[in-house]
Amino acid sequence: MELWQVPLLFSRLPMFPFFDLAHYVASVMALKEQRGAVEVSVRSPVACWFSAMLYCFGGSVLSSLMLAEPPVAFLVRGTNILLASSVWYLVFYCPQDIFYRCFAFLPLRLLVAGMKEVTRTWKITAGVAHADSHFKDAWLVMVAVGWARGAGGGLISNFEQLVRGVWKPETNELLKMSYPVKVTLIGAILFTLQHSQYFPITRHNLMFLYTVFLVVSKVTMMLTRSATSPFAPFEAALGHMFFGLQKTPYKVKGEGAASSNGSSVCDRSSSEQHHDGVKKRQAKKTE
């Protein structure tokens, strides 16, 4: 086998069962680490199971809704549902928490996380191709569906939280995108350009290079325990260049706090004056 054949063979890798299994393990473990998820698993196993399925198949649900297809279509894949449900049961209800502790071991966790990133590439390419079959050469639709298919679990996180009885609108991914959602959006744009033949690279080479970047960046962030996006410097530069994003909001916030403090001081002084006036009137009455 020659070196140039590696990307081609890589693009033909089947995701089922091993890569899909890694995706389910990483997703359900991430769910268990959410605050209150263990309590929900004890109080309502059905709600916990439904949340786990949203974590595992959120991309399929969201992309189906965007293309006016049945959002429950993922339930047709009975083998995948059974596999994901088995993982959910073992992660939450295995005696002595053995299953979770085993995959929480760092080398295994790195392996599972890397395999999960491989499935992200396959989902993006499938979403772009699926959107193109419905809307020919519609760039925005292809990007949106590819993004939804690859990062649907994050994009519908608010709905998933509602299933567990949690309402945190401030965690909306559109307000503050996490790194997986950002990198999936970039991948959707790249694969859309390649699919439309505006990006001079073959599909299998792009899949290989993009997946290598995903795996390396994910493993590096996990080893360094860094939550900072590798795109942060570029985001800051582009935001300042095109949108004039600076640290002015913090100054405005400080000014607002100062004004609120000033108003509170005025309120206190006026209330003290009123209290003194009441005392004087009461003294006159007693005289």
C-alpha positions in Angstrom: 0.0 0.0 0.0 1.4 3.3 -1.0 1.2 6.5 1.0 -1.2 8.3 -1.3 -3.7 5.5 -0.8 -4.1 6.1 2.9 -6.6 8.9 2.7 -8.7 6.9 0.2 -8.8 3.8 2.4 -9.5 6.0 5.4 -12.5 7.5 3.7 -13.9 4.0 3.2 -13.8 3.1 6.8 -17.2 1.8 8.1 -18.4 3.6 11.2 -20.5 0.7 12.5 -19.9 -0.8 15.0 -16.7 0.4 16.6 -16.7 4.2 15.8 -20.4 4.4 16.5 -19.9 2.7 19.8 -17.1 5.1 20.7 -19.5 8.0 19.8 -22.2 6.6 22.1 -19.8 6.0 25.0 -18.4 9.5 24.8 -21.8 11.1 24.4 -23.5 9.3 27.3 -20.5 9.9 29.6 -20.7 13.6 28.8 -24.4 13.4 29.7 -23.6 11.7 33.0 -21.1 14.5 33.9 -23.8 17.1 33.6 -25.1 18.5 36.8 -28.2 16.7 38.1 -28.1 14.0 35.4 -27.5 11.2 37.9 -30.4 12.3 40.0 -32.6 12.3 36.9 -31.5 8.7 36.1 -32.7 7.7 39.6 -35.9 9.7 39.5 -36.9 9.1 35.9 -35.0 6.5 33.8 -37.3 7.3 30.8 -36.2 11.0 30.8 -32.6 10.0 31.3 -32.8 7.5 28.3 -34.4 10.1 26.1 -31.7 12.7 27.0 -29.1 10.1 26.1 -30.7 9.4 22.7 -30.7 13.1 22.0 -27.0 13.2 22.9 -26.3 10.3 20.5 -28.7 11.1 17.7 -29.3 14.9 18.0 -27.7 15.5 14.7 -30.1 13.2 12.9 -33.1 14.7 14.7 -32.1 18.3 13.9 -31.2 17.7 10.3 -34.4 15.8 9.7 -36.4 18.7 11.1 -34.6 21.2 8.8 -35.4 19.1 5.7 -39.0 18.5 6.7 -38.4 14.8 7.3 -39.7 12.8 10.3 -37.5 13.5 13.3 -38.1 10.0 14.6 -36.5 8.5 11.5 -33.3 7.6 13.5 -35.5 5.1 15.5 -35.6 2.9 12.3 -32.0 1.9 12.9 -32.9 -0.6 15.6 -29.3 -2.0 15.9 -27.9 1.5 16.6 -30.7 2.3 19.1 -30.0 -1.0 20.9 -26.3 -0.4 21.0 -26.8 3.2 22.3 -29.3 2.1 24.9 -26.9 -0.6 26.1 -24.2 2.0 26.5 -26.7 4.2 28.4 -27.6 1.5 30.8 -24.0 0.5 31.5 -22.9 4.1 32.1 -25.7 4.9 34.5 -26.6 1.6 36.1 -23.6 -0.7 36.0 -22.8 -2.0 39.5 -20.1 -0.1 41.3 -20.0 2.3 38.3 -17.4 -0.1 36.7 -18.2 0.8 33.1 -17.9 4.5 33.6 -14.7 4.2 35.7 -13.2 2.0 33.1 -13.7 4.4 30.2 -12.8 7.4 32.4 -9.3 6.0 32.5 -7.4 8.6 30.5 -5.9 6.5 27.7 -9.2 4.9 27.0 -11.0 8.2 27.2 -8.5 9.7 24.7 -9.1 6.8 22.3 -12.9 7.1 22.6 -12.8 10.9 22.1 -10.6 10.5 19.0 -12.9 7.9 17.5 -15.9 10.2 18.2 -14.2 13.0 16.2 -13.9 10.6 13.2 -17.6 10.1 13.2 -18.1 13.9 13.2 -16.4 14.0 9.7 -18.6 11.3 8.4 -21.7 13.0 9.7 -20.8 16.4 8.1 -20.2 14.8 4.7 -23.4 12.8 4.9 -25.4 15.9 5.9 -23.9 18.0 3.0 -24.7 15.2 0.5 -28.2 14.7 1.8 -29.0 18.4 1.6 -27.7 18.6 -1.9 -30.0 15.7 -2.9 -33.0 17.9 -1.7 -31.8 21.3 -2.8 -29.3 21.2 -5.7 -26.3 23.5 -5.3 -28.0 25.4 -2.4 -24.9 26.4 -0.4 -26.5 27.7 2.7 -28.8 24.7 3.0 -25.8 22.3 2.6 -23.8 24.2 5.2 -26.7 24.3 7.6 -27.6 20.7 7.3 -24.0 19.5 7.5 -23.5 21.7 10.6 -26.7 20.3 12.2 -25.8 16.7 11.4 -22.3 17.0 12.8 -23.1 19.1 15.9 -26.8 18.6 16.5 -26.2 17.4 20.1 -24.8 20.7 21.0 -27.2 22.8 19.0 -30.3 21.2 20.6 -28.7 21.2 24.1 -31.4 23.6 25.5 -34.2 21.1 24.4 -32.2 18.2 26.0 -31.9 20.2 29.2 -35.7 20.7 29.3 -36.1 16.9 29.1 -34.1 16.7 32.4 -36.1 19.6 33.9 -33.4 22.2 33.4 -33.9 25.6 31.8 -30.7 27.5 31.0 -31.2 29.8 28.1 -27.8 31.4 28.6 -26.2 28.2 27.5 -27.6 28.5 24.0 -24.8 27.5 21.6 -25.7 30.4 19.2 -25.0 32.9 22.1 -21.7 31.2 23.1 -20.5 28.5 20.7 -18.4 25.7 22.1 -15.3 24.5 20.2 -17.0 21.4 18.7 -19.9 23.5 17.3 -17.4 26.0 15.8 -15.1 23.4 14.2 -18.2 21.6 12.8 -19.4 24.8 11.2 -16.0 25.3 9.6 -16.0 21.7 8.4 -19.5 22.1 6.9 -18.3 25.1 4.9 -15.2 23.3 3.7 -17.1 20.2 2.6 -19.8 22.3 1.0 -17.2 24.1 -1.1 -15.5 20.8 -2.0 -18.9 19.2 -2.9 -19.7 22.2 -5.2 -16.2 21.8 -6.8 -15.1 25.3 -5.6 -12.4 23.9 -3.4 -9.5 22.2 -5.3 -9.1 19.1 -3.2 -10.4 15.6 -3.5 -13.1 14.5 -1.0 -11.1 11.7 0.6 -8.0 14.0 1.1 -10.2 16.7 2.7 -11.8 14.0 5.0 -8.4 12.7 6.0 -6.8 16.2 6.7 -9.9 17.5 8.5 -10.2 14.4 10.7 -6.5 14.5 11.6 -7.0 18.1 12.7 -10.0 17.2 14.8 -8.4 14.3 16.5 -5.1 16.1 17.3 -6.8 19.3 18.6 -9.3 17.3 20.7 -6.5 15.1 22.3 -4.3 18.1 22.9 -7.1 20.0 24.6 -7.9 17.0 26.8 -4.3 16.4 27.8 -3.7 20.1 28.6 -7.1 20.4 30.1 -7.6 23.6 28.2 -11.1 24.9 27.4 -9.7 27.6 25.1 -10.5 27.2 21.4 -7.6 27.0 19.0 -9.5 29.6 16.9 -9.6 32.2 19.7 -6.8 34.4 18.3 -8.3 34.4 14.8 -11.8 35.1 16.3 -10.5 38.0 18.2 -8.7 39.5 15.2 -11.6 38.9 12.8 -14.1 40.2 15.3 -12.1 43.4 15.8 -11.5 43.8 12.0 -15.1 43.3 10.8 -17.3 44.0 13.8 -15.2 46.3 15.9 -15.4 44.0 18.9 -13.4 45.4 21.7 -13.6 45.3 25.5 -16.0 48.2 25.6 -18.8 46.1 27.0 -16.8 45.7 30.2 -16.3 49.4 30.5 -20.0 50.0 29.9 -20.7 47.4 32.5 -18.4 49.1 35.0 -20.0 52.5 34.3 -23.4 50.9 34.8 -22.3 49.5 38.1 -20.9 52.8 39.1 -24.1 54.6 38.2 -26.1 52.0 40.0 -23.9 52.5 43.1 -24.4 56.3 42.7 -28.1 55.9 42.5 -28.2 53.7 45.5 -26.2 56.3 47.5 -28.6 59.0 46.5 -31.5 56.7 47.5 -29.9 56.1 50.8 -29.3 59.8 51.4 -32.9 60.7 50.4 -34.3 58.0 52.7 -32.2 59.3 55.6 -33.4 62.9 55.0 -37.0 61.7 54.9 -36.4 59.7 58.2 -34.9 62.8 59.8 -37.9 64.9 58.7 -40.3 62.4 60.3 -38.4 62.5 63.5 -38.5 66.3 63.7 -42.3 66.3 63.1 -42.8 63.7 65.8 -40.7 65.8 68.2 -42.8 68.9 67.4 -46.0 67.0 68.1 -44.7 65.7 71.5 -43.8 69.3 72.4 
